[in-house]
Amino acid sequence: MTLITKLSELTGAKKNALSVLLIAAIAFIIYSNTFDASFHFDDTPSIVENYAIHRFDIKQIFSGSTRPVLDLTFAVNYYFGKLDVFGYHLVNLLLHIANGVMLYFILMWTMQRNEEQRVKGSVQAVMSSAMSQEPGAKSYYSRIPLYASLIFIAHPVQTQAVTYIVSRSSVLATFFYLLTFVLFIKAIRSRNSMPYFACAFVSACLGMGTKQEAATLPVMLMLYDYYFLSDGKLDGLKKYFRFHLAISASLLVVFYLSMSNLQMFVSFDYSKGVSMPQGESITSFQYFLTQLNVIPYYIRLLFVPANLNLDYDWPITRHIDFMTAFYSLLLLSIVVLAVWLFRRQRLISFGIIWFFVTLTVTSSFVVIYDVIFEHRLYLPSIGFALVLSVFISKITRIKS
């Protein structure tokens, strides 16, 4: 902790370079023993027996897959290394490191904007002026990007997303998700913003073609604007309205790739429901009730990552019982808390909202055969990392 604190007190390019090296080094150390992990479960139909990627048949990949960008990366892996798992794991790890690095810079730029607003004495400061003027506030904010990135990189719950090869879907989608944020922020900071806005749109489209959870990107970008650029003023969103509209248009990629299957996985008909591989059926409402029990377990894993599991046997919740009602009230209370914290602790508020919004695709009404999977926490865990980094920064400031 002392090393990280000292590193956060540096400034400029040296600090950024050392931070990036630390993020990469920790990730390589943690996952250094995973490069020979074999193919498992969905790796077989998605890679081992997927002859479209073996032939590098781009036409077949883009016409027959709901995740063509993901399959294209598998095709590149197969082209260079056939079924040697080393290359697949290496790409997954490099993407994971890239995500940690991008998260660092996104938060660093956000903190810098706050400091610039504070120095200028602007009434539209990203954080409240009272908080910004507290003793040690600058040092406190400077620690958050590195803390959050290291938590995200090193958290045990990421193991499945990084080492289960086909879970590259989550890691790659998060890569394009964060890259869009990076390009959006660079556009704001640049005098010539159009090239960055254009690249951000392309990145968003690639994310949509990687995994459906990227569909939450337009919402989170607009919330980021609302929280940290527009200072909670709806009129402020007009400044980048055309960009938000363009990013929202990238949702057409998801609709095009998934609309035909969506009808198969959304059903409120109790007499039919969606057929599951085990032979039972489940309605969209029952899936939603099940997720009300799954999400608190996800939260528990983030705080206490014990008994991690690749293949859960999770019971389906068929009706509203006591625990489901309790969990629904608990989750609603957390969301209300996030709204209440908007003016008081904006980073914590944004982290909580990030967690819930990015979970909506897999934990709402669209039925997915496996009702729980740890790799679905990969993107939402960024919100947790942000919240925890704020608390750690506050504690270390008190001790210093």
PyMOL commands that set and color helices and strands:
alter all, ss='L'
color gray80, all
select helices_A, chain A and resi 2-8+12-30+43-48+51-54+58-64+68-81+85-120+129-132+137-154+156-163+165-189+194-208+212-229+234-249+251-262+284-303+322-343+346-359+374-377+381-399
alter helices_A, ss='H'
color red, helices_A
select strands_A, chain A and resi 274-275+281-282
alter strands_A, ss='S'
color yellow, strands_A
deselect
rebuild
show_as cartoon
